[in-house]
């Protein structure tokens, strides 16, 4: 088998393949409930959170789009520095969501000062950030940007950590991140098709007030 030299999906261990060959179990039974619960401590530790960590049978884009539908009541500020962060802006527009962006050249990082300047214009209630922009390899200043966002009351922060989760430390609760999401096909080294995410209490309260969250990706 050829070795993959791409950002993801990455090679999966023989132990993982062996586990996937086991018989199916019912997803509404006690066995699955116990299995799901067993994943929580490790996933929470990697995310730096005490909040529940949910599993979504989708690519990361499912939850990235869901975060817009569930959490944006006014206008979203998307922080764009590469292919994936640029696309988040396009996804917002395709959902009819008011959106603006901080745009930098590919290969550059988003500065906290640029986020602060844009938020000072007013009208925003959501910010989307890709921690590590896979298309360019640029890692944004998560701590600095989170600090800026948290200085604006009522503005929530969604962080895509697809290519950083479990590879570098992330402290969701300490930084005040409202949604932290990641696909499992990169540093977690699982096959694609599953996304993990955690939501702050503020995010769940915002979602409860949203009238058009959709069905499949309703956070509630």
BAZAGU-46559 format. One record per residue: residue number from 0; x, y, z of N, C-alpha, C in turn; residue in one letter; chain. Coordinates in nm, 2 decimals. Example, Ala and Ser with C-alpha at 12.3 -4.5 7.8 and 13.67 -1.06 7.14 Angstrom:
// residues 2
num; n.xx; n.yy; n.zz; ca.xx; ca.yy; ca.zz; c.xx; c.yy; c.zz; residu; chaine
0; 1.32; -0.57; 0.78; 1.23; -0.45; 0.78; 1.32; -0.33; 0.78; A; A .
1; 1.28; -0.22; 0.71; 1.37; -0.11; 0.71; 1.29; 0.00; 0.79; S; A .
// end
This chain:
// residues 220
num; n.xx; n.yy; n.zz; ca.xx; ca.yy; ca.zz; c.xx; c.yy; c.zz; residu; chaine
0; 0.08; -0.12; 0.00; 0.00; 0.00; 0.00; 0.09; 0.12; 0.00; X; A .
1; 0.06; 0.22; -0.09; 0.13; 0.34; -0.10; 0.12; 0.43; 0.03; X; A .
2; 0.22; 0.49; 0.07; 0.22; 0.58; 0.19; 0.16; 0.72; 0.14; X; A .
3; 0.08; 0.77; 0.22; 0.02; 0.90; 0.19; 0.11; 1.02; 0.24; X; A .
4; 0.14; 1.11; 0.15; 0.22; 1.23; 0.18; 0.13; 1.35; 0.16; X; A .
5; 0.02; 1.35; 0.23; -0.08; 1.46; 0.22; -0.12; 1.50; 0.36; X; A .
6; -0.18; 1.62; 0.38; -0.22; 1.66; 0.51; -0.32; 1.57; 0.58; X; A .
7; -0.40; 1.51; 0.50; -0.51; 1.42; 0.55; -0.60; 1.39; 0.44; X; A .
8; -0.66; 1.27; 0.44; -0.64; 1.17; 0.55; -0.50; 1.11; 0.56; X; A .
9; -0.46; 1.07; 0.68; -0.33; 1.01; 0.70; -0.34; 0.86; 0.72; X; A .
10; -0.23; 0.80; 0.72; -0.23; 0.65; 0.74; -0.29; 0.61; 0.87; X; A .
11; -0.37; 0.51; 0.86; -0.45; 0.45; 0.98; -0.37; 0.33; 1.03; X; A .
12; -0.37; 0.31; 1.16; -0.29; 0.20; 1.22; -0.36; 0.07; 1.20; X; A .
13; -0.29; -0.04; 1.20; -0.35; -0.17; 1.19; -0.45; -0.20; 1.30; X; A .
14; -0.42; -0.15; 1.42; -0.51; -0.16; 1.53; -0.64; -0.10; 1.51; X; A .
15; -0.64; 0.02; 1.44; -0.77; 0.08; 1.41; -0.85; 0.00; 1.30; X; A .
16; -0.78; -0.04; 1.20; -0.84; -0.13; 1.10; -0.90; -0.25; 1.16; X; A .
17; -0.83; -0.31; 1.26; -0.88; -0.43; 1.32; -1.01; -0.40; 1.40; X; A .
18; -1.01; -0.28; 1.47; -1.13; -0.25; 1.55; -1.25; -0.22; 1.46; X; A .
19; -1.22; -0.17; 1.34; -1.33; -0.14; 1.24; -1.39; -0.27; 1.18; X; A .
20; -1.32; -0.38; 1.20; -1.37; -0.51; 1.14; -1.46; -0.58; 1.23; X; A .
21; -1.48; -0.53; 1.35; -1.57; -0.59; 1.45; -1.71; -0.58; 1.41; X; A .
22; -1.80; -0.67; 1.46; -1.94; -0.66; 1.42; -2.01; -0.53; 1.47; X; A .
23; -2.11; -0.49; 1.39; -2.18; -0.37; 1.43; -2.25; -0.38; 1.56; X; A .
24; -2.28; -0.27; 1.63; -2.36; -0.27; 1.75; -2.47; -0.17; 1.73; X; A .
25; -2.58; -0.19; 1.80; -2.69; -0.10; 1.79; -2.66; 0.04; 1.85; X; A .
26; -2.70; 0.14; 1.77; -2.66; 0.28; 1.82; -2.75; 0.33; 1.92; X; A .
27; -2.85; 0.26; 1.96; -2.95; 0.30; 2.07; -2.94; 0.22; 2.19; X; A .
28; -2.85; 0.13; 2.20; -2.84; 0.03; 2.31; -2.74; 0.07; 2.41; X; A .
29; -2.73; 0.00; 2.52; -2.64; 0.03; 2.63; -2.50; 0.01; 2.59; X; A .
30; -2.47; -0.08; 2.50; -2.33; -0.10; 2.46; -2.27; 0.02; 2.39; X; A .
31; -2.35; 0.08; 2.30; -2.31; 0.20; 2.23; -2.30; 0.32; 2.33; X; A .
32; -2.39; 0.33; 2.42; -2.39; 0.43; 2.52; -2.26; 0.43; 2.60; X; A .
33; -2.22; 0.31; 2.64; -2.10; 0.30; 2.72; -1.98; 0.33; 2.64; X; A .
34; -1.98; 0.29; 2.51; -1.87; 0.32; 2.42; -1.85; 0.47; 2.40; X; A .
35; -1.97; 0.54; 2.38; -1.96; 0.68; 2.36; -1.91; 0.75; 2.48; X; A .
36; -1.96; 0.71; 2.60; -1.92; 0.77; 2.72; -1.77; 0.75; 2.74; X; A .
37; -1.71; 0.64; 2.70; -1.57; 0.61; 2.72; -1.48; 0.70; 2.64; X; A .
38; -1.53; 0.76; 2.54; -1.45; 0.86; 2.46; -1.44; 0.99; 2.52; X; A .
39; -1.53; 1.03; 2.61; -1.53; 1.16; 2.66; -1.41; 1.21; 2.74; X; A .
40; -1.36; 1.14; 2.83; -1.24; 1.19; 2.91; -1.12; 1.23; 2.82; X; A .
41; -1.09; 1.14; 2.73; -0.98; 1.17; 2.64; -1.00; 1.29; 2.55; X; A .
42; -1.12; 1.29; 2.49; -1.15; 1.40; 2.40; -1.16; 1.53; 2.47; X; A .
43; -1.21; 1.53; 2.59; -1.22; 1.65; 2.67; -1.08; 1.70; 2.71; X; A .
44; -0.99; 1.61; 2.74; -0.86; 1.65; 2.78; -0.78; 1.71; 2.66; X; A .
45; -0.80; 1.66; 2.54; -0.73; 1.71; 2.43; -0.79; 1.85; 2.39; X; A .
46; -0.92; 1.87; 2.42; -0.98; 2.00; 2.39; -0.96; 2.10; 2.50; X; A .
47; -0.92; 2.06; 2.62; -0.91; 2.15; 2.73; -1.04; 2.20; 2.78; X; A .
48; -1.14; 2.11; 2.79; -1.28; 2.15; 2.83; -1.34; 2.04; 2.92; X; A .
49; -1.44; 2.09; 3.00; -1.52; 2.00; 3.08; -1.65; 1.98; 3.01; X; A .
50; -1.68; 2.05; 2.90; -1.80; 2.04; 2.83; -1.81; 1.90; 2.76; X; A .
51; -1.93; 1.85; 2.73; -1.95; 1.73; 2.65; -1.88; 1.75; 2.51; X; A .
52; -1.82; 1.64; 2.46; -1.77; 1.64; 2.32; -1.86; 1.55; 2.24; X; A .
53; -1.92; 1.62; 2.13; -2.01; 1.55; 2.05; -1.94; 1.48; 1.93; X; A .
54; -2.00; 1.38; 1.87; -1.95; 1.31; 1.75; -2.06; 1.33; 1.64; X; A .
55; -2.01; 1.38; 1.53; -2.10; 1.41; 1.41; -2.06; 1.32; 1.30; X; A .
56; -2.15; 1.25; 1.24; -2.12; 1.16; 1.12; -2.12; 1.25; 1.00; X; A .
57; -2.01; 1.33; 0.98; -2.00; 1.42; 0.87; -1.86; 1.46; 0.86; X; A .
58; -1.82; 1.53; 0.75; -1.69; 1.59; 0.75; -1.70; 1.72; 0.84; X; A .
59; -1.59; 1.78; 0.86; -1.58; 1.90; 0.94; -1.67; 2.01; 0.89; X; A .
60; -1.69; 2.01; 0.76; -1.77; 2.12; 0.70; -1.92; 2.11; 0.75; X; A .
61; -1.97; 1.99; 0.78; -2.10; 1.98; 0.83; -2.12; 2.07; 0.96; X; A .
62; -2.02; 2.05; 1.05; -2.03; 2.13; 1.18; -1.99; 2.27; 1.16; X; A .
63; -1.90; 2.30; 1.06; -1.86; 2.44; 1.03; -1.99; 2.52; 0.98; X; A .
64; -2.06; 2.45; 0.89; -2.19; 2.52; 0.84; -2.29; 2.52; 0.95; X; A .
65; -2.30; 2.42; 1.03; -2.39; 2.42; 1.14; -2.37; 2.53; 1.24; X; A .
66; -2.24; 2.56; 1.27; -2.21; 2.67; 1.36; -2.27; 2.80; 1.31; X; A .
67; -2.27; 2.82; 1.18; -2.33; 2.94; 1.13; -2.48; 2.94; 1.15; X; A .
68; -2.54; 2.84; 1.12; -2.69; 2.83; 1.13; -2.74; 2.83; 1.27; X; A .
69; -2.66; 2.77; 1.36; -2.70; 2.77; 1.50; -2.67; 2.89; 1.58; X; A .
70; -2.56; 2.97; 1.54; -2.51; 3.07; 1.63; -2.51; 3.21; 1.58; X; A .
71; -2.54; 3.23; 1.45; -2.53; 3.37; 1.39; -2.67; 3.43; 1.38; X; A .
72; -2.70; 3.52; 1.46; -2.83; 3.59; 1.46; -2.82; 3.73; 1.39; X; A .
73; -2.70; 3.78; 1.39; -2.67; 3.92; 1.33; -2.58; 3.91; 1.21; X; A .
74; -2.45; 3.91; 1.24; -2.35; 3.90; 1.13; -2.23; 3.83; 1.18; X; A .
75; -2.17; 3.75; 1.09; -2.05; 3.67; 1.12; -1.93; 3.74; 1.06; X; A .
76; -1.82; 3.74; 1.14; -1.69; 3.79; 1.09; -1.60; 3.66; 1.06; X; A .
77; -1.57; 3.64; 0.94; -1.48; 3.53; 0.90; -1.34; 3.57; 0.88; X; A .
78; -1.25; 3.50; 0.94; -1.11; 3.54; 0.94; -1.04; 3.45; 0.83; X; A .
79; -1.00; 3.52; 0.72; -0.97; 3.45; 0.59; -0.82; 3.46; 0.56; X; A .
80; -0.75; 3.34; 0.55; -0.61; 3.34; 0.52; -0.57; 3.22; 0.44; X; A .
81; -0.67; 3.16; 0.37; -0.63; 3.04; 0.29; -0.76; 2.98; 0.23; X; A .
82; -0.75; 2.87; 0.17; -0.86; 2.80; 0.10; -0.97; 2.77; 0.19; X; A .
83; -0.95; 2.71; 0.31; -1.05; 2.67; 0.39; -1.12; 2.78; 0.47; X; A .
84; -1.04; 2.88; 0.52; -1.10; 2.99; 0.59; -1.18; 3.08; 0.49; X; A .
85; -1.13; 3.09; 0.36; -1.20; 3.17; 0.26; -1.33; 3.10; 0.23; X; A .
86; -1.33; 2.97; 0.23; -1.46; 2.90; 0.20; -1.56; 2.92; 0.31; X; A .
87; -1.52; 2.94; 0.43; -1.62; 2.96; 0.54; -1.70; 3.08; 0.51; X; A .
88; -1.64; 3.18; 0.46; -1.71; 3.31; 0.42; -1.81; 3.27; 0.31; X; A .
89; -1.77; 3.20; 0.21; -1.86; 3.16; 0.10; -1.98; 3.08; 0.15; X; A .
90; -1.95; 2.99; 0.25; -2.06; 2.91; 0.31; -2.16; 2.99; 0.38; X; A .
91; -2.11; 3.09; 0.45; -2.20; 3.18; 0.52; -2.29; 3.26; 0.42; X; A .
92; -2.24; 3.31; 0.31; -2.32; 3.38; 0.21; -2.42; 3.28; 0.15; X; A .
93; -2.38; 3.16; 0.12; -2.47; 3.06; 0.06; -2.59; 3.03; 0.15; X; A .
94; -2.57; 3.05; 0.28; -2.68; 3.03; 0.37; -2.77; 3.15; 0.40; X; A .
95; -2.74; 3.26; 0.32; -2.81; 3.38; 0.34; -2.78; 3.45; 0.47; X; A .
96; -2.66; 3.43; 0.53; -2.62; 3.49; 0.65; -2.53; 3.61; 0.62; X; A .
97; -2.56; 3.72; 0.69; -2.48; 3.84; 0.68; -2.34; 3.81; 0.72; X; A .
98; -2.24; 3.85; 0.64; -2.10; 3.81; 0.66; -2.01; 3.92; 0.62; X; A .
99; -1.90; 3.94; 0.69; -1.79; 4.02; 0.65; -1.66; 3.94; 0.68; X; A .
100; -1.55; 4.00; 0.64; -1.42; 3.92; 0.66; -1.30; 4.01; 0.69; X; A .
101; -1.21; 3.95; 0.76; -1.07; 4.00; 0.76; -0.99; 3.91; 0.66; X; A .
102; -0.94; 3.97; 0.56; -0.87; 3.90; 0.45; -0.72; 3.93; 0.45; X; A .
103; -0.64; 3.83; 0.45; -0.50; 3.85; 0.43; -0.45; 3.76; 0.32; X; A .
104; -0.33; 3.79; 0.27; -0.27; 3.71; 0.16; -0.25; 3.57; 0.21; X; A .
105; -0.26; 3.47; 0.12; -0.23; 3.33; 0.16; -0.09; 3.32; 0.20; X; A .
106; -0.06; 3.26; 0.31; 0.07; 3.25; 0.36; 0.10; 3.34; 0.48; X; A .
107; 0.00; 3.43; 0.50; 0.01; 3.52; 0.62; -0.09; 3.48; 0.72; X; A .
108; -0.06; 3.52; 0.85; -0.15; 3.49; 0.96; -0.24; 3.61; 0.99; X; A .
109; -0.35; 3.58; 1.05; -0.45; 3.68; 1.10; -0.39; 3.75; 1.22; X; A .
110; -0.38; 3.88; 1.23; -0.33; 3.95; 1.35; -0.45; 3.98; 1.44; X; A .
111; -0.43; 3.97; 1.57; -0.54; 4.00; 1.67; -0.58; 4.15; 1.65; X; A .
112; -0.49; 4.24; 1.62; -0.52; 4.38; 1.60; -0.62; 4.40; 1.48; X; A .
113; -0.61; 4.32; 1.38; -0.70; 4.34; 1.26; -0.84; 4.29; 1.30; X; A .
114; -0.84; 4.19; 1.39; -0.97; 4.14; 1.43; -1.04; 4.24; 1.52; X; A .
115; -0.96; 4.30; 1.61; -1.02; 4.40; 1.70; -1.07; 4.52; 1.62; X; A .
116; -0.99; 4.57; 1.52; -1.04; 4.68; 1.44; -1.17; 4.65; 1.37; X; A .
117; -1.18; 4.53; 1.32; -1.31; 4.50; 1.24; -1.42; 4.49; 1.34; X; A .
118; -1.40; 4.42; 1.45; -1.51; 4.41; 1.55; -1.56; 4.54; 1.60; X; A .
119; -1.47; 4.64; 1.61; -1.51; 4.77; 1.66; -1.60; 4.84; 1.57; X; A .
120; -1.62; 4.79; 1.44; -1.72; 4.85; 1.35; -1.86; 4.82; 1.40; X; A .
121; -1.87; 4.71; 1.48; -2.00; 4.68; 1.54; -2.09; 4.59; 1.45; X; A .
122; -2.19; 4.53; 1.51; -2.29; 4.45; 1.44; -2.26; 4.30; 1.43; X; A .
123; -2.15; 4.26; 1.48; -2.12; 4.12; 1.47; -2.16; 4.04; 1.60; X; A .
124; -2.20; 3.92; 1.58; -2.22; 3.83; 1.70; -2.15; 3.70; 1.69; X; A .
125; -2.07; 3.68; 1.59; -2.00; 3.55; 1.57; -1.87; 3.58; 1.49; X; A .
126; -1.76; 3.50; 1.53; -1.63; 3.51; 1.46; -1.60; 3.36; 1.43; X; A .
127; -1.55; 3.34; 1.31; -1.50; 3.20; 1.27; -1.35; 3.21; 1.25; X; A .
128; -1.28; 3.12; 1.30; -1.13; 3.11; 1.29; -1.08; 2.97; 1.26; X; A .
129; -1.00; 2.96; 1.16; -0.93; 2.83; 1.14; -0.79; 2.84; 1.21; X; A .
130; -0.77; 2.76; 1.32; -0.65; 2.76; 1.40; -0.53; 2.74; 1.31; X; A .
131; -0.53; 2.63; 1.24; -0.41; 2.60; 1.15; -0.47; 2.59; 1.01; X; A .
132; -0.44; 2.68; 0.92; -0.49; 2.68; 0.79; -0.42; 2.58; 0.71; X; A .
133; -0.48; 2.46; 0.68; -0.41; 2.35; 0.62; -0.36; 2.38; 0.48; X; A .
134; -0.43; 2.47; 0.41; -0.39; 2.49; 0.27; -0.25; 2.57; 0.26; X; A .
135; -0.22; 2.64; 0.36; -0.09; 2.71; 0.36; 0.01; 2.67; 0.47; X; A .
136; -0.04; 2.60; 0.57; 0.04; 2.56; 0.69; 0.05; 2.67; 0.79; X; A .
137; -0.02; 2.78; 0.78; -0.01; 2.89; 0.87; -0.09; 2.86; 1.00; X; A .
138; -0.03; 2.88; 1.11; -0.10; 2.86; 1.24; -0.13; 3.00; 1.29; X; A .
139; -0.26; 3.03; 1.31; -0.30; 3.16; 1.36; -0.28; 3.17; 1.51; X; A .
140; -0.28; 3.30; 1.56; -0.26; 3.32; 1.71; -0.39; 3.30; 1.78; X; A .
141; -0.42; 3.18; 1.81; -0.54; 3.14; 1.87; -0.57; 3.22; 2.01; X; A .
142; -0.47; 3.22; 2.09; -0.48; 3.28; 2.22; -0.50; 3.43; 2.21; X; A .
143; -0.43; 3.50; 2.12; -0.44; 3.64; 2.10; -0.58; 3.68; 2.04; X; A .
144; -0.62; 3.60; 1.94; -0.75; 3.63; 1.88; -0.86; 3.60; 1.97; X; A .
145; -0.86; 3.50; 2.04; -0.96; 3.46; 2.14; -0.97; 3.57; 2.25; X; A .
146; -0.86; 3.63; 2.29; -0.87; 3.73; 2.39; -0.94; 3.86; 2.34; X; A .
147; -0.91; 3.89; 2.21; -0.98; 4.00; 2.15; -1.13; 3.98; 2.14; X; A .
148; -1.17; 3.86; 2.09; -1.31; 3.83; 2.07; -1.38; 3.84; 2.20; X; A .
149; -1.32; 3.78; 2.31; -1.39; 3.78; 2.44; -1.40; 3.92; 2.50; X; A .
150; -1.33; 4.02; 2.44; -1.35; 4.16; 2.49; -1.47; 4.23; 2.43; X; A .
151; -1.54; 4.16; 2.34; -1.66; 4.21; 2.28; -1.78; 4.13; 2.33; X; A .
152; -1.86; 4.18; 2.42; -1.97; 4.11; 2.48; -2.07; 4.06; 2.37; X; A .
153; -2.12; 3.94; 2.38; -2.22; 3.89; 2.29; -2.16; 3.83; 2.16; X; A .
154; -2.03; 3.84; 2.14; -1.97; 3.78; 2.02; -1.91; 3.65; 2.05; X; A .
155; -1.95; 3.54; 1.98; -1.91; 3.41; 2.01; -1.79; 3.37; 1.91; X; A .
156; -1.71; 3.28; 1.95; -1.60; 3.24; 1.87; -1.60; 3.09; 1.83; X; A .
157; -1.60; 3.06; 1.71; -1.60; 2.92; 1.66; -1.46; 2.89; 1.60; X; A .
158; -1.40; 2.79; 1.64; -1.26; 2.75; 1.60; -1.26; 2.62; 1.53; X; A .
159; -1.21; 2.62; 1.41; -1.18; 2.49; 1.33; -1.04; 2.45; 1.37; X; A .
160; -1.03; 2.34; 1.44; -0.90; 2.29; 1.47; -0.87; 2.15; 1.40; X; A .
161; -0.91; 2.14; 1.28; -0.90; 2.02; 1.20; -0.76; 1.96; 1.20; X; A .
162; -0.66; 2.05; 1.17; -0.53; 2.01; 1.16; -0.44; 2.05; 1.28; X; A .
163; -0.50; 2.08; 1.39; -0.43; 2.11; 1.51; -0.47; 2.03; 1.63; X; A .
164; -0.60; 1.99; 1.63; -0.65; 1.92; 1.75; -0.57; 1.79; 1.77; X; A .
165; -0.52; 1.78; 1.89; -0.44; 1.67; 1.94; -0.29; 1.68; 1.90; X; A .
166; -0.26; 1.77; 1.80; -0.12; 1.79; 1.76; -0.06; 1.90; 1.84; X; A .
167; -0.13; 2.00; 1.88; -0.08; 2.11; 1.96; -0.18; 2.13; 2.08; X; A .
168; -0.14; 2.18; 2.19; -0.23; 2.21; 2.30; -0.34; 2.31; 2.27; X; A .
169; -0.46; 2.28; 2.31; -0.57; 2.38; 2.29; -0.65; 2.38; 2.43; X; A .
170; -0.67; 2.50; 2.48; -0.75; 2.51; 2.60; -0.88; 2.58; 2.58; X; A .
171; -0.98; 2.51; 2.54; -1.11; 2.56; 2.50; -1.17; 2.65; 2.61; X; A .
172; -1.18; 2.59; 2.73; -1.24; 2.67; 2.84; -1.16; 2.79; 2.88; X; A .
173; -1.03; 2.77; 2.89; -0.95; 2.88; 2.93; -0.95; 3.00; 2.84; X; A .
174; -0.96; 2.97; 2.71; -0.95; 3.07; 2.60; -1.09; 3.13; 2.58; X; A .
175; -1.20; 3.06; 2.62; -1.33; 3.11; 2.60; -1.38; 3.08; 2.46; X; A .
176; -1.33; 2.97; 2.40; -1.38; 2.93; 2.27; -1.53; 2.87; 2.29; X; A .
177; -1.61; 2.91; 2.20; -1.75; 2.87; 2.21; -1.79; 2.75; 2.13; X; A .
178; -1.72; 2.72; 2.02; -1.73; 2.59; 1.95; -1.59; 2.56; 1.90; X; A .
179; -1.55; 2.44; 1.94; -1.42; 2.39; 1.89; -1.45; 2.26; 1.82; X; A .
180; -1.41; 2.25; 1.69; -1.44; 2.14; 1.61; -1.32; 2.08; 1.54; X; A .
181; -1.32; 1.96; 1.50; -1.21; 1.89; 1.43; -1.26; 1.77; 1.36; X; A .
182; -1.21; 1.75; 1.24; -1.22; 1.62; 1.17; -1.12; 1.52; 1.23; X; A .
183; -1.15; 1.39; 1.22; -1.06; 1.29; 1.28; -0.96; 1.24; 1.19; X; A .
184; -0.95; 1.28; 1.06; -0.87; 1.22; 0.96; -0.73; 1.28; 0.96; X; A .
185; -0.69; 1.36; 1.05; -0.56; 1.42; 1.05; -0.48; 1.38; 1.17; X; A .
186; -0.46; 1.46; 1.27; -0.37; 1.42; 1.38; -0.43; 1.31; 1.47; X; A .
187; -0.56; 1.29; 1.46; -0.62; 1.18; 1.54; -0.60; 1.05; 1.47; X; A .
188; -0.57; 1.05; 1.34; -0.53; 0.93; 1.26; -0.64; 0.83; 1.25; X; A .
189; -0.76; 0.88; 1.23; -0.88; 0.79; 1.21; -0.92; 0.81; 1.06; X; A .
190; -1.00; 0.71; 1.01; -1.06; 0.73; 0.87; -1.15; 0.85; 0.87; X; A .
191; -1.16; 0.92; 0.76; -1.25; 1.04; 0.75; -1.40; 1.00; 0.76; X; A .
192; -1.48; 1.10; 0.79; -1.62; 1.08; 0.80; -1.68; 1.11; 0.93; X; A .
193; -1.60; 1.15; 1.03; -1.65; 1.18; 1.16; -1.59; 1.31; 1.21; X; A .
194; -1.67; 1.39; 1.28; -1.62; 1.52; 1.33; -1.65; 1.52; 1.48; X; A .
195; -1.56; 1.57; 1.56; -1.58; 1.60; 1.70; -1.60; 1.74; 1.72; X; A .
196; -1.68; 1.78; 1.82; -1.70; 1.92; 1.85; -1.76; 1.94; 1.99; X; A .
197; -1.72; 2.05; 2.05; -1.77; 2.09; 2.18; -1.83; 2.23; 2.18; X; A .
198; -1.93; 2.25; 2.25; -2.00; 2.38; 2.26; -2.00; 2.44; 2.40; X; A .
199; -1.97; 2.57; 2.41; -1.99; 2.63; 2.54; -2.13; 2.65; 2.58; X; A .
200; -2.16; 2.68; 2.71; -2.29; 2.70; 2.75; -2.35; 2.82; 2.68; X; A .
201; -2.27; 2.92; 2.65; -2.32; 3.04; 2.58; -2.36; 3.00; 2.44; X; A .
202; -2.29; 2.91; 2.38; -2.32; 2.87; 2.24; -2.46; 2.80; 2.24; X; A .
203; -2.48; 2.71; 2.34; -2.60; 2.64; 2.34; -2.72; 2.73; 2.37; X; A .
204; -2.70; 2.83; 2.45; -2.81; 2.93; 2.48; -2.84; 3.01; 2.35; X; A .
205; -2.74; 3.04; 2.28; -2.76; 3.11; 2.15; -2.84; 3.03; 2.05; X; A .
206; -2.80; 2.90; 2.04; -2.86; 2.81; 1.95; -3.01; 2.79; 1.99; X; A .
207; -3.04; 2.79; 2.11; -3.18; 2.77; 2.16; -3.27; 2.88; 2.11; X; A .
208; -3.21; 3.00; 2.09; -3.29; 3.12; 2.04; -3.29; 3.13; 1.89; X; A .
209; -3.22; 3.05; 1.82; -3.22; 3.06; 1.67; -3.34; 2.98; 1.61; X; A .
210; -3.41; 3.05; 1.52; -3.54; 2.99; 1.47; -3.51; 2.89; 1.35; X; A .
211; -3.40; 2.90; 1.28; -3.38; 2.82; 1.16; -3.24; 2.74; 1.17; X; A .
212; -3.23; 2.65; 1.27; -3.11; 2.58; 1.29; -3.10; 2.46; 1.19; X; A .
213; -3.21; 2.43; 1.12; -3.20; 2.31; 1.04; -3.24; 2.19; 1.12; X; A .
214; -3.22; 2.07; 1.07; -3.26; 1.94; 1.13; -3.14; 1.86; 1.17; X; A .
215; -3.07; 1.81; 1.07; -2.96; 1.72; 1.09; -2.85; 1.78; 1.18; X; A .
216; -2.82; 1.91; 1.16; -2.71; 1.97; 1.24; -2.76; 2.07; 1.34; X; A .
217; -2.87; 2.04; 1.40; -2.93; 2.12; 1.51; -2.85; 2.09; 1.63; X; A .
218; -2.78; 2.19; 1.69; -2.69; 2.16; 1.81; -2.77; 2.11; 1.93; X; A .
219; -2.90; 2.15; 1.93; -2.98; 2.10; 2.05; -3.03; 1.96; 2.03; X; A .
// end
